[in-house]
Amino acid sequence: MFEQRILELRAIINRYNAAYYGRAESLVSDQEYDAIFAELVTLEKNFPEFDSPDSPTHKIGSDLDTVKSFPKVRHSVPMMSIDNTYSAADVTDWVNRVVKALADEKIRFMGELKMDGAAISIVYENGRLARAVTRGNGVMGDDVTANIRTIKSIPHTVDYREDFEVRGEVFMTFEDFSVLNAALTEAGQKPMQNPRNTTAGTLKLLDSEEVAKRRLSFAAYFLLSGDKARTKSLHDNVKFLARLGFPVVNHSGLLKEIDGILEFCAEWEAKRHSLPFPVDGVVVKVDSFDQQERLGYTAKSPRWVIAYKYPAEKALTVVEGIDSNVGRTGVVTPIARLRPVFLAGTTIKNATLHNYDEVRRLDVRVGDTVEIEKGGEIIPKVIRVVMEERPSGCAPLELPGECPSCGSPLARLDGEVALRCLSLSCGAQQFASLEHFASRTAMDVRGLGPAVIKQLLDAGIIKNAADLYDLTADKIKDLDRQAEKSAANLIAALNESKSRPLDRLIHGLGIRMIGEKAARDLSAFVEDLSDLYEISPQELEEIDGIGVLMAQSVRLFFDRAENREMAERLRAAGLNLKGTKGSAPVSGKLTGKTFVLTGSLEKYTREKASDMIMREGGKVTSSVSKKTDYVLAGAEAGSKLDRAVSLGIKIINENEFEELLGMMYI
């Protein structure tokens, strides 16, 4: 019986580990996982005849097999795991064991917030960041140096020439996590589960540009060097890290007694809700390095440290309604309206259901009692329905067929879980659509910012992009803060935008999945925008750079009569709808040359510099390869610059870029 239970627990833990380390997905809460793990440890201890070296209790969880592309690096000192507890009594027992082991010596402890992210080791050589390695299996990790260089809070150089290693936690703030999930939801993709898993997965992305967009953060908790940076204690070690310019974990002063330790744990259990980043507990460490060494290690964990973890906060409440919310790109998201309940420091009235597939998976219905959780989420999520509490007569939620904002039929693109409204006249999308249309990368209408767009919409003067070109100075000048001069300037900017090339207009229309490059590809494929009105998805897929989903998105957009009508109104207003099909290839000073742009340019935006290159026959790509001719590097250039150096690619600054072009753009 015990052998069977041991085998069952191992299989469960291995499945959970595969999901967590392989897919950055938590199948159960940390507390549930730790309880199962503790049961297995106890059974193997009580029945050693059933123990096995292959048991997960003898291994540190590893993500080394998730992405094969990263080089593997052995840690100079193993990155061990920390014993966890959810009990103040267990913390007290640990302190008593430490006191007993050190035989009445004077002992000082330090408490740290347990950042809920991913552990990282960063090696510096001669004052420069040399490499960064994930924890991996504790002995060996993945080299993710290019991705770590994108984190702005990590210094690339320090004023300390001895080789050393910094260990810390990479994490994602609630705000940045929320921004990422909003973008994913609007794109019809599955949102991320929580900041911790998202951080771990982000570090394994092969595209460092995408990593940079996710805005990871870092906090250091230890500097490892030959003499531990000439300090004798953890407290001084962390101070030294801060002096070098590293952000460090929130920590206590020196703690002498168990009461002080427990007060620190309790204080932050209440205060953690005010923090901008996820914290799942407190780590308590012996301060003296000498005492740490004498306390030693078990096979998996140091004896001089313990983690007191806070349980995930959950609450039961009742679903009083399920509304459909329309996002800026037309994605319709179900939101559970809840009977107000206090959770994690705030009163919760709403919870995200992400998409209608998730509603079906949970089988959540109006009237249901549900369990909600706010662990790692800004907007709480429904994690389960309490089926035994379901009242009779609860009907399954029907999928909406029409947009709740404008009444247009909803569509679902192949490969997407999201329902989407594709109408440009949808009131919930008008503001964002107009803001995008006027943006620098699209029609570049100077003076048509968010405040002016909102005023025009609120006044009922415009509804879509075509309405912009019906504006007159008289219609604008009476709006708040719009004097005659500014009204005249806006009309002049609109008139100037009429001559923009078709690719800028296509991009400005905001067709889902069609960015700047795809817009240029489409413009080069047609003689006139009207060619896209009837073109088949199969023909669109033949265009280099246009995939299946992009082709379907174009087709769905122009299948809407109102979208075609708006395009024709733009034509009548004098905008350029002519494509470049059959035109002679662009020939110029940069013909045949491939450029990559990196860092912050002083004289030009990246969009402007890219446009200048392409107007002279050059090509702009996002990644450095052997085919790259030039890397135009600005301030704070990152991993692309490093790769260019390693490949021997010519690196130029803005002055050299202008020399390539001659004086025509200066």
N, C-alpha and C positions, 0 to 999 in steps of 0.2 A: 504493500500500500504506500509506504513512504518513498520507495524507489519510483513508483509511478508518479507520485506528486512532484518529486524532484525533476523528473524528465519533463513533466508538464510545465513546471515553472521555468525551466531553462528554455523551452520552446517559446513560451510567451515573451520572456525577456528578450530573446534573440529577435523575435518579430518586432517588438517595440524598438529595439536598437537599430534594426534595419531601416525602419521608417524614420527614426530621428536622425541618424547619421547619414542615411542614404538619400532621403527625400526632404530633410529638414521639416518633418511633420511629426507632431506629438499626438500619439493615439490615446494617451491617458495623461492625467495630471501628474506633476512631479511627485506628489504625495502618494498617489496610487502606485506609481512605479516603484518608489522607495519601499513601500510596504511589501510589495511582491518580492523585491530584491532581498529585503530583510528576512522574509520567510524562508527563502532559498538558502541564505547564509546559515540560518539557525538549523535547518534540516541537514545540511551538509556537515555542520559541526557535530550534531547529535548522532548522525549515521555516516561516519567517515568511509565506510565500505562502499557507499554509493557516490563518493566524491569523484571528480574527474578534472584533469588539467584543462579540458575543453570547456568547463563551466564558465559562464559569463562572470561569475564571482571572482574569477582569477584573472580577468582581463579588464583593461581600461577601454571604455567605449571608443570606437575609432571610426573616423570618416575618410580614411585613406583611400578606400576603393571607390569613392563616389565620383571622382573626376580623375581619369588616368593621365590627363595632360600635364599636371603639375609635377615638377621634379620633387623627389622625396629627399628630405634632409633629416639627419639624426640630431637630436637635441644634445647640447653639451652636458646638460643635467636634465634628467627626466622631468616631464611636466606631469606630476602625479595628481590624482583626484583627491577630493576632500571628503571625509566622512560627514554625512548629513544627519541632522536630527530636527524634529518638529516639536521637541519638548524642552521646556526650561529645566525640568528635572535632569534630562540627559546632559545638558550643558553644565549643570552643577556637578554631576558625576564626573564629567570630563575634567573639570577644574580640580576636583579632589584627587583624581588620578595623577594629574600633572604635579600637584603639590606633594603628593606622596612620593612620586618618582624622583623629585628633586630634593627630597629630604630636608624640608624646612628652610630652603634657600629663599631669599627675597625674590619674588616673582612679580613681573609687571606684564600686563596683557594689553593688546591693542585691538579695538574693534573696527571693522571696515564694512561699508555697505557692500552687499553681494550683488554686483551689477549682473543683470540678466542678459548676457550676450555670448560671445565666443572668445575663448582664451587665445592669446597670440604671444609669440616670442619675437622680439625685434632686435637684431644684432647690429651694433655700430662698430665700425672700424675706422680708426684715425679720425673720429669725430663725424663720420658720415654714415647715413643709413645704408647698410650693406645688404641685408636680406630680412625677410619676415616669414615666419613659419607657423602654421597652425599647430594646435596641440596634437592632432592626429591620434595615434594610439598611446601617447605619452612618451614614447621612446623616439618615434620618428613622425614628422609631419610634412605637410605640403608647403612648398615654397610659393607664397602668394605675394611676393614683394611688390609687383606692379600694382596690385589692388590696394595694398596698404599705403602706397605712396599717394593715393588719391584722397586719403583722410587728412583734412587740413589741420587737425589738431596735433598731428604727429610731426615733430620737427625732422627735416631731412638732414640737418647738420646741427651739432651741438659744440659748445666750447669745453670739450673734455676729450683728450686725445687717447687715453687708454681704451683698449677694446673692451666693450661691455655688452650686456644683453639686458633689455627691458622686457619685463613680463607684465601683461595687463589684459584688459577686457575691451574688445571691440563691441559696440552696441549701437542701437538706433533709438533716437528720441521718439516720444509719442507723436510729436508733430510731423517728423519726417516719415514715420511709419504711416500716419494718416494720409499724408500727401501721396505716398506711393500707392496705397490701396485705392485711393480715389481715382488715380490715373489708371490702375489696372481694371477697376470696375467700369470706368467709362470706356475702356477699350474692349469690353466684353470678356475679359479674362477673369479667372478665379482669383479673388483677393488672397493675400498672404494671411497665414494663421496668426502669427504674433511677432513682435519685434525680435525676439531671440532667434526663432527659427529662420526668420528673414535675414538676419545678420549672418548666421552660419552659411546659408545658401548663397548670399551675396559674395562672401569671401571666395567662393568656388566658381564664380562666373569667369569666363574666359575673356570677356570684353571689359577692360578696365574703365572705358568710357561709361558703360552702364553702371559700374560700381560707383563711379564718381557722382552720377546722377542721384544715387540713393542716399548720399550724404551720411555716411557712417561716422560715428564718433569713437573716441578712445579715452580710457582712463588707466593709468599705470599704477601698479601696486608693489613692484619690486624691481630693483636694479641688481643684476648679478654680474660680478666682476671678480678678478683675482683676489681682491681684498674687500669686496662688497663696498666699493667706493669709500674705503677708509672709515666706515662706520661700524659700530659694534651692535647696533640695534635696528630693528625694523622701523621704529619711529624716526630715527635719524636718516635711515635709508630713503624713506619716502620724502622727507624734507629735501634731501639732496636731489631727488628726481624733480621736484618742483623747481629748485633753483636752476636746473638744466633746461627748464622750459617745457617739461611734460605736464599735461593735466593729470592729476592723481585722484584716486578714489576718495570719497568722503570717509573720514576716519575719526576715531575718538582720540582723546588724549590718553595718557597712560592710565590704565585701570588696575587697581590693586586688589579689590575684593570681588567676590561673586556678585554681591549686590550691585556694584557699579556695572558689571558686565550685563546683568539682566536688565538693569535700567536702560542701558544703551540699546539693547535688543527691543525693549518695549517702546522706547521713544521713537525709534524709526519705523516700527510697525504702524504707528499712528501717523507719522509725518511723511511716510513714503508716497502718500497720495498727492502730496504737494510738489513732488519732484517731476521734472520734465522727461525722465527716462525710467525704464523699468528696473525695479529692485525686488528680488525675490527672497531676501533674507539678510543676515548679518554673518560675517566671517570673524571669528575670534582667534587671535594668534598670540603665542608667547612672544614677547618683544625681543629678548636677548638672543642673538645669533648663537652664542656659546651654549645656552640652555636648549635651544632648538636642536643643535647637533647632538647633545647628550640624550635628549628624549628620543631621537631617532625616528624610524619609519616602520610601518608594516609593509606587506607586499604591495599594497596599492596606495597607501595614504601616509602622510606625515602624522606623527603622534602629537605634534605641537600646535595643531590647528583643528578647528571644528566649524562647521557651517550650521547655523540655526536658521532654518528656512521657514518662511511664512506660508501658511496654507493658501491656496487659491481661494479668492473670495467669491462666493456664489450666493444666490438668493432665489426664492420662489416667488412668482407673481403670476398674474392672469393676463392673457392676451385679450385686450378689449377691442382691437381692430387691427387690420393689416392694410396699410396704404401703399400706393404705388408712387414712387418719387422719380421724376424725370431729371436726369443729369444733363450736363452741358452738351454732350454729344448724342443725346437722345436715348441713352441707356435707361431703362425703366427698372428700378430697384425696389423690392418689397421691404417695407419697414414695419416692424411690429410695434403697435402702440400699446403700452403696458399700463397696468394699474401701478401707480407710483410706488417705488420700493427703495429703501436706502441701501446703497451698496458702495463699498470702497470710497467712502467719504462724500458721496453725492447722491442725490435723489434721482433715480433712473425712471424715465418715462417712455423711452424708445429703445429698441434694440435692432441692430441690422440683421437681416436674413440673407444678405448678399445677392441672391438671385433666386429665380423660381424653381430651379432644380434643387436648391437647398431646402426650399419650402416643402417640396415633395419628399426629399430624403428624411427630413425631420417629421413629416406629416403634421405640421403645426396648423392649428385651426383657431378661429376666433372663439374665445371661451375656454381655451385650454389653459391649464396650469403648466407653467414652463419653468425650467431652471435656467438662470442667466449667469454669465460669468464676465468679469471685467479684467481677468488676468492678461495683461499685455495688450489690452484693447482700450481705445479711447471711447468708442461707442460700444457698449456691451453687446454680447452676442448670445443668442439662444442656443444652448448646448443640448437640451433634451426636453421632450414633452413628458410630463407625469401622466402616463396613460390611465392609471387607475383613478385619476381625478377628473377625467374627461366627462363633461356633462352630456346627457343624451341629446341627440339632435344636432351635434356639431357637424357641419358640412365641410368637406374638403374645399380648399381655396381653388377657385377657377382662375386660369390664366387670363390676364386681360388681353382683349383682342384689339383694343383701341388705345391710343395715347391718352392718358388722363388729363393732359394739358390742352391738346388741340383736337383730339378725336380722330387723328389719322390712324390707319391700320399699322400695327406693329409687325416687325420682321425680325427674323433671326438668321444671321449669317452662318454658313457652314463652319463648324469648328468652334463656334462661340456658344456660351451658355446664356448670354444676355439677350433679352428682348430689347428692341431698339425702335425708336421713332425716327423716320428718315426725312421728315418734313422740315424744311428750312423756315417755315412760317410758325412753327411751334413756339408758343410764348415762352416756354421754359428754356429754350435754346437760343432765342434771338440775341440776347445780350452777348453771350460768349461767341456766337457766330460772327456778329458784327465786329467785336473786338479783334477776333482772329483775322477777319477780312482786311481790317485797317492796319494790321501789324506790319512791322518792318520787313519780315520775310515774305509777306504776301504783297498787298497793294501799296503799302508804305504811305498811308495818308497822314501826313503830319498835322497835328492839332486835333485829330479825332481819337482822343483818349477815352478811358472808361467813364469818366465823369460826364463828358459831352454825350457819349452814346446813351448813358442812362437818362440824361435830360431829354434827349430826342425821343427815346422810347416812352418815357413817362408822359411826355406831351402829346403822344400819338402821332408824331410827325413822320416817323419811319417805322418799318417793321422788318425790312430785309435790306440786303446790300443794294438792290436796284433803286430803292427809295432814296438812298444817299445822293444819287445823281439828279434827283428832282429838287434838291434843296436849293434855296436862294438865300442870299445874305439877309433879306428881310425876314425870312422864316426863323433864322438863327439868332439875330441880334437881340431879340427880346428875352432870350433864355438867360438864366442867372449867370452872371460873370462873363457874358458874351457881348463885348462891345462891338461897334461897327468894324473896327480894324480886325479883330480876331475872327469875326464872321466872314469878312472878305478873305482873310488868309486861309480859312478852312475851305471856302469855295475854290480858291486858287489851287489848294493842295488836291482837292478832288479832281479838278480839271487836269492837273499834271498826271494824276494816277491813270488817266484814260489811255496813256501811251505805253503802259507797262506791257511786257511781252505776255503771251498767253499762259506760259507756265506759272507766272505769278498769280494770274487770275484763277487758274485751276486750283492752285494751292490755297488761294484765298476762299474759294467756295467751301472749303472744309469737308471735302469728301473723305469719309472714314478710311483710314490707312494710307491715304495719298499725301505724302509729305513733299518736300521740295524736290527731291531727286525723282520721285515717281511722276510728279507734275511735269518735270522737264522731259521725261521719257514719253509721256502722253502727248505733250505739245509737239515733240519731234515726229510723232507717228501720224498726226492728222494735219490736214490742210486748214481745217476750221473746227472750232469747238463743236459745231453741229454734227460732225462726223461721229462724235461719241454718243449721240442720242440713240442710235440704232445698232451700233457695233456689238457683235456677239461676245460673250465672255471668252469663247475659244480664241477669237481673233486677238482680244486683249492679252490673253496669256502668252501669245507669241512675241509680245514686246519684251525685250530684255529688261529684267528688273521688275516686271509686273507678275505677281504670283496669282494663284487661284483665288484666294480670298480678296485680294486687291481688285481683281477683275470683277468679281461678284459685287463688290462694294460700288464700283463705278457704274455697273449695270443697274443696280438697285437705285442709285442716286438719280440717274437720268431717266429711269422708268417713271419717276414722279413728274406729272405734267407741270406742276407748279414750279419745279426746279428748272425745267426747260423754258418755261415762260419767263422766269426771272433772268435767265441767261440771255434771252432775246431782248428783254428790256435793257440789259446792259449794252447789248450791241446797238440798240437804237439810241442809247445815251452817248454813243461815240467811243466805247471801250474797244480795245483791240482783241478780237476773237480769232485771229489768224494764227494757225500753227506754222511749224517750220518744215513740214514734210516736203521733200524734194528740193529744199534749199541747199545751196552749196555748203559743204562742211565749213565750220568756222576755222579760219586759218589766221594765225597771228604769231606773235613773238614767242608764245609758249606752246605752240602746236606740238603734240606728242609727249608733252611733259606731264608727269603726275606729281601732285602736291599733297601733303598732309599738313594740316594746321593744328597747332597745339599751344596751350598757354594763353595768357591775356595779351592781346595786341593793343597798342596805345593809339595808333592813328586810324585804325579801321576796325569795324566789327568783323566777325568771322564771315558773316553773310556777304558783306561788301567785298572782303578780300577774295572769297570764293567766286563771286560774280566777276571780279576783275580778271581772275585766272581763266575762267571759262570764256569770257569775251575775247581773250587772246588765244583761244584754241586749246588751253590746258585742261587737265582733269583733276578733280579734287576727290580724294578718298578718305575714309575714316580711320584706316589702320596702316601702319608702316610695314612695308614688305620690301623684298629685293627689287621689286618693280618701281618703287618710289624714287623719284628723281630729286625732290627737294622736300625738306621739312621746314616750314615757316614757323619759327618758335618765338613766342612772346614770354612775358613774365610768368613765373611759377609753372613752367612746362614740366610735365611729369613723365610717366612711363613711356610715352611715345618718343620723347627725346632720348631716353636711355636706350630704347630699341634702335633708334636711328644711329646712335653712336656705335652700338655693337655691330650694326650691319654696314657701317661706313658710308651711310647716306649723307649727302651734303646738307648741312644745317645753315639756314639763312635767317637774318633778322629783317626788320621792316625796311631799313635803308637798302639792304642788298636786294630785297624783293622789288623795290622801286627801280633799282638799277636794271633788273631784268626786264622791267616793263618800259623803261625809258622815262621820259618826262610827261607822258600823256595823262597820267593819273595823279600827278603830284600837285 
